[in-house]
Amino acid sequence: MPTPPIGLAYIAGALEKEGHQLQVIDASATSFEKKQIFRDNIYLFGLTSDEIIKEVQDEPDVFCLALMFTNNWLHDRELISSLKQSFPKATFIAGGEHATAAPELCLTQAPLDYIVRGEGEETIVELIQSIQLNKPVADSKGIAFKQDGKVIQTNRRERIREVQNIPWPAWHLFPLETYFENKMSHGVYRGRTLPVMATRGCPYDCTFCSSPQMWGRNYFMRPPSDFVDELEHYHKSYGVTNFDLFDLTAIILKEWIIEMCREINRRGLNITFQLPSGTRAEAIDFEVATALRLAGCANITYAPESGSAAVLKTVKKKVKIPKMLESIRHSNRAGINIHLNMIIGFPEDTHADFFHTLWFLIRCSWYGANDMAMAVFTPYPGSEIFKKLNEKGKLRLDNDQTLIEIIESYDLWPSKVYSERINPTLIKFYILLALVCFYGSNYLFRPLRLVRTLKNLLTHRHESRLEQILYKNFFRNLFSRNA
């Protein structure tokens, strides 16, 4: 399910503040139920390129495109080419995780004029001003462009430190009612939902993540009162009752999270919020977990990725397993639903590493985690592991087959894995084994949880991603057939 594109909404907010006239085309939400074959076994959801072109009003001077995910690039480059043919005089600018990680690929394979690298609000405003005033764009930091057939990348722009001064996302330009009516949420749907960000950046440098290249390692927090101002505004203006925090690492400083929770309680906001993207455990003790629950935090996602100390060290995931288990116990005692993000198939993974992870999952189940997803490792462009695999000749981003493999890695049973010691068939078996052991032990340790799960499925009051998946893929179809 698509979710409101918070990155593009922030860019729209920054441009609108400067007085630019904007039109937003949300090609995913506008027609999200429409599905067509794009190529081979790849499906496209939402508006086609021709339909997007028909949505464009007047003759825009500039197109700003959000290129977040590499698995969309096969279609994105065709869309950009179609737009350029229809609007040849317009300037085309792209930004986002994929564009930042692969500027040469984007500028070479599509008729883009500029790439905004990294955090984009200040860069896009300065770049468009330079274009309008016919000033040299090479003086702008944080961009890439082609000159005499070569890709030029200017120096990185310093991160915005006073993040509270960044204009709020221009959600009034987006089809929010479509998202609300169709219950679109990155986390567990608990009512009209909108993504928000309380912090920016991540101070860690995990080797499988592209964040260090996108954001660097600087981590900046908004004042709690400023963040809650935004929550209160959306609650009153759009009737939003649930918020998904899209922060890379939402909880690091205990004092900040306690103050944020107190601010929500002081204002008497009747809301829920959740951390669906994954967070760390260091700052979550019983005091923090209790404060989160009292303020409305219903679901929290931990991202240990592996239960093997050797793997955690290799991928620079600075997680201490005993601390993670203790934190899970605290969150469970506070009444928060706990989801785990796990990864299997890192290049250095061994069979022993998997069984360390399996034992870790059973312990997490005992301590109170009640939801888990195990993904197959995917090499993100811009990450340290991707660079190493590229240097070894194991993948090439300018090869469409690599792009297709990245897309297929999101399948339940991907055909391509990058583990040097575990073959694809056994990885599939290990995923199934992990799911059976985790959820089997979960209901064995807490039999009443099975009763609650069945009740939530029948009443549509879902508390976990598992319940949402079961309802969507089994119970809903069963009810419709009976009707």
Salt bridges, closest charged atoms under 4 A:
GLU16 OE2 - HIS172 NE2 2.93
GLU51 OE2 - LYS34 NZ 2.35
ASP113 OD2 - LYS84 NZ 3.65
GLU119 OE1 - ARG159 NE 3.24
GLU119 OE2 - ARG200 NH1 2.81
GLU121 OE2 - ARG200 NH2 2.69
GLU126 OE1 - ARG157 NH2 3.27
GLU158 OE2 - LYS141 NZ 2.83
GLU177 OE2 - ARG192 NH2 2.76
ASP205 OD2 - ARG217 NH1 3.84
ASP226 OD2 - ARG222 NE 2.88
ASP229 OD1 - ARG267 NH1 2.65
GLU230 OE1 - ARG222 NH1 2.63
GLU232 OE2 - LYS236 NZ 3.33
GLU232 OE1 - ARG267 NH1 2.74
GLU259 OE2 - ARG266 NH2 2.78
GLU263 OE1 - ARG266 NH2 2.46
GLU263 OE2 - ARG267 NH2 2.95
GLU282 OE2 - ARG280 NH2 3.22
ASP285 OD2 - LYS254 NZ 2.83
GLU287 OE1 - LYS254 NZ 2.89
GLU305 OE2 - LYS317 NZ 3.52
GLU326 OE2 - HIS330 NE2 3.52
ASP371 OD2 - HIS339 ND1 3.61
GLU384 OE1 - LYS316 NZ 3.25
GLU384 OE2 - LYS388 NZ 3.39
ASP398 OD2 - ARG396 NH2 2.84
ASP400 OD2 - ARG39 NH1 3.69
ASP400 OD2 - ARG77 NH2 2.71
GLU420 OE2 - LYS392 NZ 3.79
GLU420 OE2 - LYS394 NZ 3.43
GLU463 OE1 - ARG452 NE 3.43
